[in-house]
C-alpha cells in the first residue's frame, strides 16, 4: 500500500523520522521501496544529475511529468512528490494550476514549490483544488543567479527572520510539508520546532521530521559534494551484494533514529552544540 500524508504523520507520531530521496527512474524506485525509503522526490535536480546541466533552470514540466510517471510505475509504497520547475508557476494562477495538474495526473501525490511568502496565493489555490503542497524555503536552487550561487541562506538575522516568516506564511496557507534547505542549524531547528507541517531538512537540522538527499550524492557519485551530503556506500562491507539497496537502507535507518544528519552535515553549530549533536537536542538551541 502506498504511503499517504496520513500514514506519514502516523509514522512521526510513533517516533520515527521520515526518509526521502530524489528518484528519476522506475528501477531505482523499486530498490528504494525495498529499502524502506518513505518518500520519493522527482526533483528538478534531474537537470544537473541526469541532463548534465549546471543548474535546474532548464528543466520543464514535461521533463518532471515524464520522470514522475516512471516513478509512479516503479514504486508501490513510497509517497511521491514532484517539483514544480522554474517558470512553471510564475506567469499566472492559470499557468500554475495547469502545471500542477499535469504533475498530479502523471502520478504525483504532492507538488513542491520554491519560494517564500509571495507564493501564499498559489499555495491556497492548490490546496483549495485538492493538490497537496510542499513549500521549499531557505536555499532555493531556482534562484541561484539571484543569490549568487549555492550559498547558505539565513546567516544574517534579517534573512533568518524572513525565512522563518516564509515558512509560517506558507504553512498557514495550507502547505502540508515544508522542505528547509541550506540554512544554519539554529534556523532549521526553529522552523522544525514551531511548525505543524511535516518538515524535511537538507543541510538544515536533525530536528526536522525527516531528511532528503539527492540520490547520486548519497551514493558517492558527486566529486564535490555539499557539506550536508554523506556517502552512504563508503562503510558498507564488500561481498554481500546489493550495495545500492544497502546504502538506501542504511540512509533510511540513520534518518529514522536521528543519526543523520550529524554535526558535520549541518551549518553554524558552536563547539558545545556540535558535541551534543547527532539525535540529541542541544540544551539551548542556537538562535536563528
N, C-alpha and C positions, 0 to 999 in steps of 0.2 A: 504494500500500500504506500502511495506517495505521501511524503510529509506535507503538512499544511501549516498555516500560521498558528492554528490551534495546537497542533502536536508539537511545534517548536516551542511554544510557550509552556506546554506541559513538561517538556524536557528541561527547560530552565527552572521551572518550579520544583523539579526533582533534584536540583543542584548540579546539573551537568551543563557545561558551556557548549556552544554550537561551533562546528567546524564548517568552513566554506572555502571552496577553491574555484578558481576560474576553470572553465572547460569549454572546448570548442568542437569536439567530435564524439561520435557515439561510442567508439571503443574505449576511450578514456572515461566516459560517463559510466559505462558498465563496471570498470575497475573501481571507480570511486564509490559506486553503490556497494560493491562487495566489501570495500574497506570501511564503510560506515560513515562516509562524509555526509553531513546533514544537508548542505545547500550547495548548489552549483550555480555559478555566475557566468553567463555568457557575456564577458566583458569586452568593452571596446579596446582593451589591451591587445586584442587579436590583431589590431593594426600594426603593433610592434612585434609581437612574438610569432604571429602567423604570416602576416603580409610583409614583414621586414621594413616597416616604415620607422621614422624616428619620433613619431608621436601618434596619438589616437585620432587626430583630427580628420583624416581622410575616410574613416570608417562610415559606412552608410547604414540606413535602416535595413536595406535588403541584405547587407552582409550579416548583421546581427540576426535577422529573421532566419536566414539560411542556417546559421550555426545553432540557433535556438531549436529549430526543427530537428536537427541532427541529435542534439542532446535529449530532447523530449522522446525521441525514438529509442535512444540508447539507455536511458535511465528509467527505473521503475520506482525508486524510493525517495531520492533526494528532492528537496524543494528547489524550484528552478526560477532564477531571476535573469532578466535581460537588461542590458544597458541601453539607455536612450542615447544614441550617438550625437556628436557635435552637430548643431544646426537643425536637429530634428524636432525641436520643441520651442524654438525661439521666435519663429516668424509670426505665429498666431495661435490662439486656442484651438482652432480647427486643425491646423497642421499638427499640433501636439497630440490631439486626440487620434488623428489618422495614424501617426507613428506608433502610439501606444497600442492601439487596436491591432495593428499589423503584428506587433511582437506577441501580444496575448494570443492571437489566432495561430501563431507559429508554435505555441506551446508554453510560453512563459506563464508563471503564476504571479509575477510581480515585475514591475519595471523600476529601474534605478535612474535618478536624475541628479546631475551635478549642479550645485549652486546653493544660494542662500535664501534669505527671506523674500527676495524678488520672485521666487518660484511658488510662493504661497497660493496664488490663484490657480496655477496649473495643478498643484497637488490637490486642492479642493475639487477641481473639475474632475480629475481622475478618480478620486475616491467616490465622488457622487455617482460616477458612471460604473462603479464596481471594479475599478482597477487598483489593486494594492500597490503602494508606493514605498520604495526605499529612497530616502534622502541621502545624498552624499555631500558631506561638509569637510572643511579643513583644506588639505591639499587637493586641488581639482585639476587632474591631468588635462581636461579640455581647455583650461585657462592657462596652459603652460607658457604661452607667449606673453600674456598679460602679467604674469607673476615672475617672469624672468628665469624660467626653468623649474625643475622638480625640486623645490625648496620646502623645508619645514615651514608650516604656517602657524600663526598664533603665538609667536615668541614675545611680541610686544603686548602689553596689557590691553590696549585698544583693539588689537586684532583678535586676541583671545576672547574678549567680551563680545565682539561681533560674531565670531564663530559659534560661541555658546548661544547667542541670540538666534542665529540662523537655525540651529538645531531645535531650539524651543519653538520657534515660529512654525517650522515645517512639521514638527510633531503635532502641534496644536491644529494644523491644517488637515491632519489625518494620516501622515506618514506612519506606517506600522513598523518600519525599520529605519535606523539611521546608521549609515556607514561613516566612520570617522577615520580620516587618513592623514598621516604625516603631521601630527601636532605634538607639542610637549606632553609628557605623561600626565602632568597635573591637569591640563585642559581635557585630555581624553578621559581621565578619571572623573572629572567634574561632570562632563556630558553624560557619561555612563550612569553616574550615581544620582543624577537629577532627572533622568529620562524614564518615561513609562513605556516608550517604544523599545523594541529589540535593538540593542546597539552592537555593531560589528566593528572591530578595530583592525587597522593595518598601519603599523607604526604609530599607535595611539597608547593603549593601556590594557593590561591584563584584567582590569575591572570591567571591560566591555563584556557583553553577554556572549560574544563569540569573536572569532578571528577569521580573516580572509587573506590568502596569498595567491599570487599568480602561479599557476601550476608549474610552468617552466622554471620559475625562480626557486621553488622549494625542491625541485628535482636537480638543482645544481647546474642548470643549463645557461645561466646568465653569468658571463665573465666578470661583470661589475655590478653585483647585487647591491641594493639599498641596505641601509643599516638594519631595517626591520625584517630582512629575509634570513631564514635559516635553511641550510641544505639538509633535508631530511634523509638523504641517501648516504651521507658520509659515514655514519657509525653503524650501519646495518651489517651484520655478519655475512660474509660471502658464502655462496654454495647452497643457499636454501631456496633459490628460485623466487620468482615473483617480486623482484626488488621494488618495482614501481608500486605495486599494491601494498607492500610492506611499508614503503615510505608514506603513502597516503594514510595507512592505518596508524603509523607512529604519530603523524601530524594530528590526526583526529583524537588520539589518546592524550597527547600533550596539551592540546587546546581544551579538551573536556575537563581535565583536572587542574588547569591553571599553570602548568609548567611552561607553556608557551603563550605569550612572549616572555622571555626572561629579561633581566635588566639590560642586557646587551642589545636587545632588539627594540628598545624604546628611546625616546629623546628627552633630555633635560632632567634626569634624576640626579639628586645630590648623592654624595657618597653614602650617607646613612640610609637614605631611601633605597638606593641600589642594593645595599647589603641585605635589606629586609624584603627584597622583591622576589618574584617567582611564585605567584599564587598567594603570597601573604600581603595583606593590605598594610601599607606603611602606617605607623601610629598617627602621624599627622600628614595627610595628603598634601603635596606641594600645591601652592596657589597657582592658578592658571595665569 
